[in-house]
Amino acid sequence: MAATRGFDNIVSRLVGIAAEQNDPAGLAINLRDSKKGMAAIHRAALRGRADCVRLLLTSEPKPNLGLRDKLFRTPLVLAYEQ
């Protein structure tokens, strides 16, 4: 939700906490919602939240840019459509 709304400070803090705790799996960066099949990177790209996209791309683990939503769109396609 933070990535969707463009809350860079919250996204940054969540990424930082996962790194501090040495728990990259705790970030669940590739977790997709059941309604549209979108992960955080999809939502940030869809809304044009470039700063959030950058933060997610620098996180560990890296988001899977090959994930497709239920309409078969990747985050790159969603960003391009903006």
Order of alpha helices (4+ residues) and beta strands (2+ residues): alpha-alpha-alpha-alpha-alpha
